[in-house]
Amino acid sequence: MRNQTSIVASGDVTGADVIALSELLIGCFDSSEQAAADPDFALVRYENCALDLVNCTTADADTRYIYAEQTANTPTVQFARRRIMQVRPAANDRQLEVAFYTLADESRWASFCSRDGARSLMPEDLGPYECSLFFQWLGDRFAGGTPAGGCAHQYRGAARLTIAAELSTTELNVWERWYDASGRQVAGPVSGPYRYKPVKS
């Protein structure tokens, strides 16, 4: 991995920093270790893979696209969330932005990272924009989250979503919390983040 101290030294991020963050996001991860130790956390799996954006005349060379599939299938928790992550320098050039988009036809992307063949993304595959996380390098990890106030999000009666995340070579820590209009948390863990460790695909 590139020596990320350049982010701290210069203040401006580059395409190399986009690649470094993207590489930490790509792969298979799960929370099996945490779930075995703490019943408040379910076994959740991430499978993320890089995509090539095609047929787009306005593509930015410093932008990377990642397909992200988050699944859980336990007696108490079952879900599948499929999204596109767009990793790029933030508008202020001092942070990295990970923008999340829905998929126009989510069902046809199931288990996409496990398929053979080219992994391409067409502009028309993208659905509406959902939310962005903003990251900085802290010397041994990337850390960041949603802007103050979170993102508008409807889930189990929620009005907004906040996410705090830390990414390193050994772990992805992601704390998603949903709040209703009165500020009451209605979903997501209370005690701390999910801790995902790399696993074989």
SERO-4910 file (N, C-alpha, C, O; in steps of 0.05 Angstrom, whole numbers):
BEGIN
 pado doro    nc1    nc2    nc3   cac1   cac2   cac3    cc1    cc2    cc3    oc1    oc2    oc3
  Met    A     17    -24      0      0      0      0     18     25      0     39     25     12
  Arg    A      8     45    -14     23     71    -14     26     82     14      8     78     31
  Asn    A     48     97     18     52    110     44     32    133     46     35    154     33
  Gln    A     11    130     62    -11    149     63     -4    174     78    -21    192     81
  Thr    A     20    177     89     27    201    104     26    225     85     24    248     95
  Ser    A     26    221     59     25    244     40     -2    258     43     -4    282     38
  Ile    A    -23    244     51    -49    257     55    -46    277     78    -56    300     75
  Val    A    -34    269     99    -31    287    122    -12    310    116    -16    332    124
  Ala    A     10    303    101     30    323     96     21    345     77     26    368     81
  Ser    A      8    336     55      1    356     34    -28    367     37    -34    389     28
  Gly    A    -45    351     50    -72    360     53    -90    353     30   -115    353     32
  Asp    A    -78    347      6    -94    340    -17    -92    311    -24    -70    299    -23
  Val    A   -114    298    -30   -114    270    -37   -110    267    -67   -115    286    -82
  Thr    A   -102    243    -75    -96    238   -104   -109    212   -112   -122    198    -96
  Gly    A   -105    206   -138   -116    181   -148   -104    157   -134   -117    136   -131
  Ala    A    -79    159   -125    -66    137   -111    -80    132    -84    -82    109    -75
  Asp    A    -89    153    -72   -104    149    -46   -131    136    -51   -140    121    -34
  Val    A   -144    143    -74   -169    130    -81   -164    100    -84   -180     84    -74
  Ile    A   -142     92    -97   -136     64   -101   -131     50    -74   -140     28    -69
  Ala    A   -116     64    -56   -110     52    -30   -135     46    -14   -138     25     -2
  Leu    A   -154     65    -14   -179     61      1   -196     40    -12   -207     23      1
  Ser    A   -197     40    -39   -212     20    -53   -202     -8    -48   -218    -27    -44
  Glu    A   -176    -12    -46   -164    -38    -41   -173    -49    -14   -176    -73    -10
  Leu    A   -176    -31      6   -185    -40     32   -214    -48     32   -223    -65     49
  Leu    A   -230    -38     14   -258    -44     12   -264    -69     -4   -286    -81      0
  Ile    A   -246    -77    -21   -250   -100    -39   -243   -126    -24   -222   -128    -11
  Gly    A   -261   -146    -27   -255   -172    -16   -280   -183     -1   -301   -172     -3
  Cys    A   -275   -205     13   -297   -217     29   -291   -213     59   -268   -217     68
  Phe    A   -311   -205     73   -308   -200    102   -333   -210    116   -355   -211    105
  Asp    A   -330   -219    141   -354   -226    157   -349   -220    187   -327   -215    195
  Ser    A   -371   -220    201   -371   -214    230   -373   -239    247   -382   -237    270
  Ser    A   -364   -262    237   -367   -287    251   -353   -287    278   -364   -297    298
  Glu    A   -330   -275    280   -315   -275    305   -331   -258    326   -333   -267    349
  Gln    A   -341   -236    318   -356   -219    336   -382   -232    344   -390   -231    367
  Ala    A   -396   -244    324   -422   -256    329   -419   -280    349   -437   -284    365
  Ala    A   -397   -294    348   -393   -317    366   -388   -308    394   -395   -322    413
  Ala    A   -378   -283    398   -371   -273    424   -393   -256    436   -394   -253    461
  Asp    A   -411   -245    420   -431   -226    430   -457   -231    416   -459   -226    392
  Pro    A   -478   -240    430   -504   -246    417   -518   -222    407   -538   -225    392
  Asp    A   -509   -198    414   -522   -174    403   -515   -169    374   -527   -152    361
  Phe    A   -495   -184    363   -487   -180    336   -491   -205    320   -484   -227    328
  Ala    A   -503   -202    296   -509   -225    279   -485   -231    261   -467   -215    259
  Leu    A   -486   -254    249   -466   -261    229   -474   -247    203   -493   -255    190
  Val    A   -458   -227    195   -463   -212    171   -439   -215    153   -416   -215    162
  Arg    A   -444   -217    127   -422   -221    108   -422   -199     87   -443   -190     77
  Tyr    A   -399   -189     80   -395   -170     58   -379   -185     36   -360   -199     42
  Glu    A   -387   -181     11   -371   -190    -12   -370   -167    -32   -391   -160    -44
  Asn    A   -347   -155    -35   -344   -131    -51   -324   -136    -74   -303   -150    -69
  Cys    A   -329   -127    -97   -310   -130   -119   -310   -105   -137   -329    -91   -139
  Ala    A   -287   -101   -150   -283    -78   -167   -298    -81   -193   -302   -103   -203
  Leu    A   -307    -58   -203   -322    -57   -228   -308    -38   -248   -295    -19   -240
  Asp    A   -312    -44   -273   -303    -26   -295   -327    -11   -306   -346    -24   -315
  Leu    A   -326     15   -304   -348     31   -315   -344     33   -346   -323     42   -355
  Val    A   -364     25   -361   -362     25   -390   -384     43   -402   -404     48   -390
  Asn    A   -379     51   -427   -398     68   -442   -405     93   -428   -428    102   -428
  Cys    A   -385    105   -415   -389    131   -401   -368    150   -411   -344    147   -405
  Thr    A   -376    171   -425   -357    190   -436   -347    210   -416   -328    224   -421
  Thr    A   -360    211   -392   -352    231   -372   -338    218   -348   -335    230   -327
  Ala    A   -328    193   -352   -315    178   -330   -290    193   -321   -275    203   -337
  Asp    A   -286    194   -294   -263    207   -282   -241    186   -277   -247    165   -265
  Ala    A   -217    192   -285   -195    173   -281   -189    167   -252   -178    146   -245
  Asp    A   -196    186   -234   -190    183   -206   -214    172   -190   -214    174   -166
  Thr    A   -233    160   -204   -256    148   -191   -256    118   -195   -250    108   -216
  Arg    A   -263    103   -173   -265     74   -174   -293     66   -167   -306     79   -150
  Tyr    A   -302     44   -178   -329     34   -173   -327      5   -161   -311    -11   -170
  Ile    A   -343      1   -140   -342    -25   -126   -371    -35   -122   -388    -19   -113
  Tyr    A   -375    -60   -129   -401    -72   -122   -399    -83    -94   -380    -97    -87
  Ala    A   -419    -77    -77   -419    -86    -49   -445   -101    -43   -467    -91    -48
  Glu    A   -441   -126    -34   -464   -142    -26   -462   -150      3   -442   -163     11
  Gln    A   -481   -142     19   -482   -147     48   -505   -165     54   -528   -159     47
  Thr    A   -500   -188     66   -521   -208     70   -520   -219     98   -499   -220    111
  Ala    A   -543   -227    108   -545   -242    133   -567   -262    130   -588   -256    119
  Asn    A   -563   -286    140   -583   -307    138   -581   -324    164   -570   -346    163
  Thr    A   -592   -314    185   -592   -327    211   -622   -330    220   -639   -318    207
  Pro    A   -627   -346    241   -655   -348    249   -668   -322    257   -693   -319    255
  Thr    A   -653   -302    265   -664   -277    274   -659   -254    255   -673   -233    257
  Val    A   -640   -256    237   -634   -234    219   -630   -245    191   -614   -262    186
  Gln    A   -646   -235    172   -644   -242    144   -647   -217    127   -667   -202    129
  Phe    A   -627   -211    111   -629   -189     92   -607   -192     71   -588   -206     74
  Ala    A   -611   -177     49   -591   -175     29   -591   -146     19   -612   -136     10
  Arg    A   -569   -132     20   -567   -105     11   -545   -103    -11   -523   -112     -6
  Arg    A   -553    -93    -34   -534    -92    -57   -533    -63    -66   -553    -50    -72
  Arg    A   -508    -53    -67   -504    -25    -74   -479    -22    -91   -462    -40    -92
  Ile    A   -476      2   -103   -451      9   -116   -437     31    -99   -450     50    -91
  Met    A   -411     27    -94   -395     47    -81   -378     61   -102   -364     49   -118
  Gln    A   -379     87   -102   -363    104   -119   -342    117   -101   -348    134    -85
  Val    A   -316    111   -105   -294    121    -89   -280    143   -105   -271    138   -127
  Arg    A   -277    166    -93   -266    189   -108   -255    210    -88   -262    209    -65
  Pro    A   -238    228    -98   -231    251    -80   -256    268    -75   -272    272    -92
  Ala    A   -259    277    -50   -281    294    -43   -278    321    -57   -257    328    -67
  Ala    A   -300    336    -58   -299    362    -72   -278    381    -60   -268    397    -75
  Asn    A   -272    378    -34   -252    396    -22   -224    386    -26   -205    400    -18
  Asp    A   -220    363    -39   -194    351    -45   -177    344    -20   -154    338    -22
  Arg    A   -190    345      4   -175    339     28   -186    314     42   -176    306     63
  Gln    A   -206    302     30   -217    277     41   -223    259     17   -223    267     -6
  Leu    A   -229    234     24   -238    215      4   -268    211      8   -277    208     31
  Glu    A   -283    210    -13   -312    205    -11   -319    178    -22   -310    169    -43
  Val    A   -335    163     -7   -347    139    -16   -377    144    -19   -392    145      1
  Ala    A   -387    146    -44   -415    152    -49   -429    126    -55   -419    109    -70
  Phe    A   -452    122    -42   -468     97    -46   -492    103    -65   -506    123    -62
  Tyr    A   -495     84    -83   -518     85   -102   -533     59   -101   -521     38    -97
  Thr    A   -559     61   -104   -575     36   -107   -571     26   -136   -557     38   -152
  Leu    A   -582      3   -141   -581     -9   -168   -608     -8   -181   -629    -12   -168
  Ala    A   -608     -2   -207   -633      0   -222   -649    -27   -221   -673    -27   -219
  Asp    A   -634    -49   -222   -647    -76   -221   -630    -93   -202   -613   -108   -210
  Glu    A   -636    -90   -176   -619   -103   -156   -619   -133   -158   -598   -146   -152
  Ser    A   -641   -145   -166   -643   -174   -165   -623   -188   -183   -614   -210   -177
  Arg    A   -616   -176   -205   -598   -189   -224   -569   -188   -216   -551   -200   -229
  Trp    A   -563   -174   -194   -536   -172   -184   -529   -191   -162   -507   -191   -152
  Ala    A   -548   -208   -154   -543   -226   -131   -519   -244   -137   -516   -255   -158
  Ser    A   -501   -246   -117   -476   -262   -119   -459   -254   -142   -445   -271   -154
  Phe    A   -459   -229   -150   -445   -219   -173   -415   -224   -171   -402   -232   -191
  Cys    A   -403   -220   -148   -374   -223   -145   -365   -252   -148   -341   -257   -153
  Ser    A   -383   -271   -146   -376   -299   -149   -378   -309   -177   -371   -332   -183
  Arg    A   -387   -292   -196   -390   -301   -223   -364   -298   -239   -346   -282   -232
  Asp    A   -362   -315   -259   -339   -312   -278   -345   -291   -299   -368   -283   -302
  Gly    A   -324   -282   -312   -328   -263   -333   -322   -234   -325   -315   -229   -302
  Ala    A   -326   -216   -344   -320   -188   -339   -339   -176   -318   -363   -184   -317
  Arg    A   -328   -158   -302   -344   -144   -282   -348   -115   -290   -332    -98   -283
  Ser    A   -369   -110   -305   -373    -84   -317   -398    -71   -306   -417    -84   -297
  Leu    A   -397    -45   -305   -419    -28   -296   -426     -9   -317   -409      6   -327
  Met    A   -451     -8   -325   -461     11   -345   -474     34   -330   -485     30   -309
  Pro    A   -473     58   -341   -485     81   -327   -515     76   -321   -524     85   -300
  Glu    A   -529     62   -338   -557     57   -333   -562     36   -311   -585     33   -302
  Asp    A   -541     22   -302   -544      4   -280   -548     18   -253   -559      7   -234
  Leu    A   -539     43   -252   -540     58   -227   -568     68   -221   -582     79   -238
  Gly    A   -577     64   -196   -602     75   -187   -596    101   -172   -575    114   -176
  Pro    A   -615    110   -156   -612    136   -142   -589    136   -122   -582    116   -111
  Tyr    A   -577    160   -119   -557    164    -99   -569    161    -71   -592    170    -67
  Glu    A   -554    149    -52   -564    145    -25   -550    162     -5   -563    177     10
  Cys    A   -524    161     -3   -509    173     19   -480    173     13   -471    158     -5
  Ser    A   -464    190     27   -435    190     24   -422    188     51   -431    199     71
  Leu    A   -399    175     51   -381    175     74   -355    189     66   -347    188     43
  Phe    A   -343    204     85   -319    219     80   -297    209     98   -300    207    122
  Phe    A   -274    203     86   -252    190    101   -226    206    100   -221    221     82
  Gln    A   -211    203    122   -184    213    124   -166    191    134   -174    173    147
  Trp    A   -140    194    127   -120    175    136   -109    183    163   -102    206    167
  Leu    A   -109    164    183   -100    171    210    -74    158    218    -67    155    241
  Gly    A    -58    150    198    -32    139    203    -31    109    201    -11     98    192
  Asp    A    -52     95    209    -53     66    207    -80     56    197    -84     32    194
  Arg    A    -98     74    190   -125     67    181   -139     91    169   -132    114    175
  Phe    A   -159     85    153   -177    106    144   -200    108    164   -210     87    173
  Ala    A   -209    131    171   -232    135    189   -250    157    178   -240    176    166
  Gly    A   -276    153    181   -294    173    172   -323    165    177   -329    148    193
  Gly    A   -341    178    162   -369    172    165   -386    192    150   -376    207    133
  Thr    A   -412    192    156   -430    210    143   -426    238    153   -414    242    175
  Pro    A   -435    258    138   -434    286    148   -451    289    173   -467    271    180
  Ala    A   -447    311    187   -463    317    211   -493    316    204   -502    327    184
  Gly    A   -508    301    221   -536    298    216   -543    273    200   -567    266    198
  Gly    A   -523    260    187   -528    236    173   -541    241    146   -541    263    135
  Cys    A   -553    219    135   -566    220    109   -596    213    112   -603    197    129
  Ala    A   -612    225     96   -640    218     96   -643    188     88   -631    179     69
  His    A   -659    173    103   -661    145     98   -686    134    112   -691    139    135
  Gln    A   -701    119     97   -726    107    107   -722     77    111   -718     62     92
  Tyr    A   -722     69    136   -718     40    143   -729     36    171   -720     48    190
  Arg    A   -749     19    173   -761     13    199   -770     38    214   -767     41    238
  Gly    A   -782     56    199   -792     81    211   -771    102    215   -777    123    227
  Ala    A   -747     98    205   -725    118    208   -729    141    189   -742    139    168
  Ala    A   -717    163    196   -717    187    179   -688    193    169   -685    205    149
  Arg    A   -668    183    184   -641    188    176   -622    166    186   -629    150    204
  Leu    A   -600    164    173   -580    144    178   -553    157    184   -545    175    169
  Thr    A   -539    148    204   -511    157    209   -493    132    208   -501    110    217
  Ile    A   -470    136    196   -450    114    194   -423    125    203   -414    146    194
  Ala    A   -410    110    221   -382    115    228   -366     90    220   -375     68    224
  Ala    A   -343     94    207   -328     71    197   -298     75    200   -288     98    199
  Glu    A   -284     53    204   -255     52    205   -246     29    188   -256      6    192
  Leu    A   -227     33    170   -218     12    152   -187      9    154   -173     29    152
  Ser    A   -179    -15    158   -150    -21    159   -145    -47    144   -164    -59    133
  Thr    A   -120    -56    144   -114    -81    130   -124   -105    144   -125   -127    132
  Thr    A   -132   -103    169   -140   -126    185   -170   -126    192   -180   -147    201
  Glu    A   -184   -104    188   -211   -102    198   -226    -79    186   -215    -58    180
  Leu    A   -252    -83    181   -271    -62    174   -290    -58    197   -305    -77    204
  Asn    A   -291    -35    209   -310    -29    231   -331    -10    220   -324     12    211
  Val    A   -356    -19    221   -378     -3    210   -401     -1    230   -412    -21    238
  Trp    A   -408     24    237   -429     28    257   -451     43    243   -450     68    240
  Glu    A   -472     29    235   -496     41    222   -518     44    243   -525     25    257
  Arg    A   -529     68    245   -551     73    264   -572     89    250   -567    109    237
  Trp    A   -597     80    253   -620     93    242   -636    107    263   -639     97    285
  Tyr    A   -645    132    258   -660    148    277   -686    158    265   -688    164    241
  Asp    A   -707    159    282   -732    171    272   -731    201    274   -711    213    281
  Ala    A   -753    214    267   -754    243    265   -749    256    292   -741    279    293
  Ser    A   -755    242    314   -752    253    341   -723    249    351   -717    259    373
  Gly    A   -706    235    336   -679    230    345   -675    204    360   -654    199    371
  Arg    A   -696    188    361   -694    162    375   -683    141    356   -692    138    333
  Gln    A   -663    125    366   -651    104    349   -671     81    347   -682     71    366
  Val    A   -677     74    321   -697     53    316   -685     28    304   -698      7    303
  Ala    A   -660     28    296   -647      5    285   -617      9    286   -607     31    288
  Gly    A   -603    -14    284   -573    -13    285   -563    -19    313   -578    -15    332
  Pro    A   -539    -28    315   -528    -35    342   -525    -11    360   -520     12    350
  Val    A   -529    -15    386   -527      7    405   -499      8    417   -489     30    423
  Ser    A   -487    -14    422   -462    -15    438   -437     -9    422   -417     -2    434
  Gly    A   -438    -11    396   -414     -6    381   -416    -16    352   -437    -26    345
  Pro    A   -394    -15    337   -395    -22    309   -394    -52    304   -385    -67    321
  Tyr    A   -403    -60    281   -397    -87    271   -368    -88    263   -357    -69    252
  Arg    A   -355   -110    270   -327   -114    263   -324   -137    243   -328   -160    250
  Tyr    A   -316   -129    219   -314   -149    198   -285   -156    193   -268   -138    191
  Lys    A   -279   -182    192   -252   -191    187   -251   -204    159   -271   -215    150
  Pro    A   -228   -202    145   -226   -214    119   -229   -244    121   -219   -257    139
  Val    A   -243   -256    102   -246   -285    100   -243   -293     71   -243   -276     53
  Lys    A   -239   -319     66   -236   -329     39   -264   -329     26   -284   -335     39
  Ser    A   -264   -323      0   -290   -322    -15   -300   -350    -19   -322   -354    -32
***
